[in-house]
Amino acid sequence: MRWTRGVLAALAVGALFGGPAGCGSGDGHGRADGVSASPVGTLLDEADEEGRPYRDVAEKGAPEIGIEVQPASADSWNVRLTVERFRFSPRGTPAVPVAGHGTAHLFVDGRTVVRLRTTEYHLAARLVPRGTHHVTARLYADDGTVWAVHGEPVESTADITASAAGPTPDQAGPAPQAPPGATGSAPPAAGEGAE
């Protein structure tokens, strides 16, 4: 009977000091926000324009994105994204893929404009010169991989036509400057949640 008391005493001490070893929040199997950080999907050989690999997930439960672009004034556009089964990750999120989390990258005619952590963005006219353009929003995991379903990136494209006289694509000027406190490798433009 002596071993029974010893085991019970050990369990009581373990419970008093936070439970058994290896079961704490820092064991690498979760994040502080309670979301599992286990590997998600399958990395494919396909990659985006910048060489970021596709992370293929099952269609059921996969994130989705929609895009709407409307003129805001003679010199700008409002971009509104709609997402399903997806949450934008805040700055400082670990570079670990978590199902349905990450950022959206905004492209104009295949050129990266900004990385977003919100659903709304104000697009400057100088990035959309006169003519018809394709504005695409694509979802990325926190590790920079592209969310994909059946080998196709999770993205949405809107075609817009800028009719006001403006610079040609070659005269569009330099990429926009980052707002104070912004980070990221994509050339940012003004807007809430932009990097």
N, C-alpha and C positions, 0 to 999 in steps of 0.2 A: 504494500500500500504506500510505501514511502515514495516510489517513483510517481504516483498519481498526484500527490501533493506538490512535488517538484515541477511537474508539467503544468498544473494549475497555477502555480506561483509564476512560472515563466510566461504563461499566457496573460496573466493579470499585469505583470510588469510591461509586457509588449503593448497591451492595450493602453496602459497609462502613458507610455512614451511614444504614441503615434502608430502603433500597429507593427506588423511584421516587416522586416527589412525588404526593400524592393517594391513596396506597394505605395510609396509616396508619389506626389505629383511630378517629381523630377525624374521619373524612371524612363523617360524617352518615348512612352507610348501614348502621350496625350499632350494637349496644350493647356495653358492657363485658362482659356475660355471654355474648357470642357469638351472641345472637339477632338476627335481622334485624329492623330497625325500618321496613321498607318499608311503604307504605300497605296496609291490609288491608280487604277487603270493600268494600261500597258503602253510603254514607250515604243513608238513606231520609228521606222527609218525615215519617214517623211518629215520635213521641217519647213518652217516659214521662211520668209525672205531674209531674215537675219540669222538663220541657221538654228532656230529654237525648235527642238523636236516636238512632235505631236504626242499628246497623252490621251490615248483612246479609252473611252469609257462606254459602258452599256447605254443604249438609247433610253431605256427605262430609268428615269431619275436623273438623266443628264441635264446639265445647265443649258439654258436657251437665252438668246439675246435678240432684241429687235432694235431698230434705229429709225428715228424720224428727224429730218432736217428741215427747218423752216427759216425763211429770211427774217432777220431781226431788224435790219435797217438796210440802207443802201450799201453799207460797208461791212456787214457781218451776218452770221448765221447762228441760229440756236439749234443745238444738237440735244436730243432727248433719247436716252436709252431705256428700254424696258427689259428686265431680266426675270427669269423664272428659275427656281432651284439654284440660285446663285447669290452669294453675299460678297460685297466688296471688302477686302481686307484693309485694315488701317496701316499706315506707315509703321515700319518697325516689326511687321509680322515676320516670323522666321521663314526662311526660304525652303519650306517643306510643303509638298502638295497635299491639300486637304480637299476632299470632295466638295464641289460647289462653292469654293472660295477662290479669290484672286483679284485680278485687275482686268480692265478692258483697255485695249490699245485702239486708238483712233487713227485711221489711215485716210489720206486723200490721194486718189489715183495710185495706190500702192506705196506711197511714201508715209512713213510714220510721222504723225503730228504730235501725239501726246499719249501718255499713259494715265488712265483715269481710275479714281477710287470712288466715283459718284456717278449718278445717272444723267447729270446735266452738264453741258459745256457750251461756251460761247466761242465760235470759230471765226477768226478774223478773215475779212474778205481777201487780204493779200495772200492767204493760203489757198484761195479758190478764185483764180483769175477768170476772166471772161471765157465762157465755153461750158461744155457739159463735163461733169466730174463724178467720180464714184467715191462716196464717203462710206468707209467700212469700219465697223466696230467688231473686234474679235476678243474672245475671252482667253485669259491666261491664268495658269495656276500660280501660286506664290513662289514656286521655284523657277518661274519663267517659261515653263513648257506650255504649249498651246492645248487647250481643251479641244478634244475631237471626238466625233461619233462616226463609226464606220470609215475611219481614215480621212474624214473631212473636218476642217476646223469649225468650231462653233462660232459663227459670225453672222452678221447681217449687213447688207449694203443698200444704201439709198443713192439714187442718181439725182443730181441737182444741176441746174443750169444757171450760171451767173451771166446776166445780160448787160449789166452796167459796164461801161468802158473801164477797163482796168489793165494792169500789166499782163503780159503774156506769161506762160509758165516759166520761161527763161528769165523774165524780168521780175519775178515775184519777190525777190529780195532775200535777205538772210533769214534763217530760221528764227522764230520768236525766242525771246530771252525768258529764262526761268523766273517765275515770281519768287519773292523772298521766301526762303524756307523750303523750296521745292527740291526734290531729288529725282534721280532716275537718268537713264541713258537716252531716252527719247527726247527730241527737242520739244520743250513744252510751250504752250501758249497760255494766255490768261484764262482763268476759270477756276471755280471751286473744285477741289478734289483732284486737280491736275498735278502731275509731276513732270 
